[in-house]
Structure formats: C-alpha cells, structure tokens
Amino acid sequence: MIKLAMNKSTKNVLIATLPTVLTYAVGKVLRAVSKRYHLCPQCATGFKQEVRRMEASASSCEGVELVSSNYRGRKKYTGTPRYIETEYHRDREDSINELRTIARYYGCDMVIDVKCQRDVDDEETDSGGTYTYSVWSYSGKAVHKAD
C-alpha cells in the first residue's frame, strides 16, 4: 500500500511505501501517483530509488529458497531472521511470489519456517448472490544462506 501524506508547511506530498504492496503493481501505481501528485525533488529521488529497488526485487525473486515450517532438517543461515508476511491473495502463487519478493527486497536468499494461512472472502455477484472464495497469505523468516 502506498501511503500519501500532505506536508502542511511545504504542501509537498510525502510518500511512504511498503514492499509487500508494490511487488506487482509498481508501474501502475507509479503512473497513477505521478499523474495526480507532484513530489519535491528530495522526495521524488527517494521514491524513485525505492521503486527501482522493488522492481529489482520482483525481477530476481525466483532464486529465493522457501523452506516449510514442517521441514525437520537443518538449513544453515547467517544473521538474524527477519519475520515477513504477505497480503491475502486469491491465487496462492501470487502470495508465494510476494513472499520471495519481500525476502529479496531485504537482501535475503532463503525464507525459513514458511507457513500458509487460508481465509475466505466473498463478493456480491451481478445476480445478487454471494460468491465465496479462498484467499491465501504466507509468512516466514527471511535469512541469508550460509556458504
């Protein structure tokens, strides 16, 4: 989710980004924001760097290894694990790709203790009925593989 906040003193829009949200919609979001809001040069530079970092993470997320919480073997890693989680998605693959992208965003190449959470959501159909469907979220701990 991109959070927009107006700085009252300078009337500039400040943008705070979360990596979980911009994984697939970076281009669409950036175009939408740039059409409606003007950023001060400092904010624009920081925002563009953040977007480039997110785009790079999304394009290189395939190499991130996911290790289930049910795995009983040992995986060697370095550093302190960082807890990460995804938003809920209709498609499980979208949640998995988002988890990998978040891990890559933080510079990690493995996610351990991966857990899947299923929930249900519903929407009203054109005929007035209710369509119920599953939504999925993944969580885990992002780490660096030990050599």
Secondary structure, 3 states (H helix, E strand, C coil): CEEEEEECCCCEEEEEECCCCCCCCHHHHHHHHHHHCCCCHHHHHHHHHHHHHHHHHHHCHHHCEEEECCCCCCCCEEEEEEEEECCCECCHHHHHHHHHHHHHHCCCCEEEEEEEEEEEEEEECCCCCEEEEEEEEEEEEEEEECC
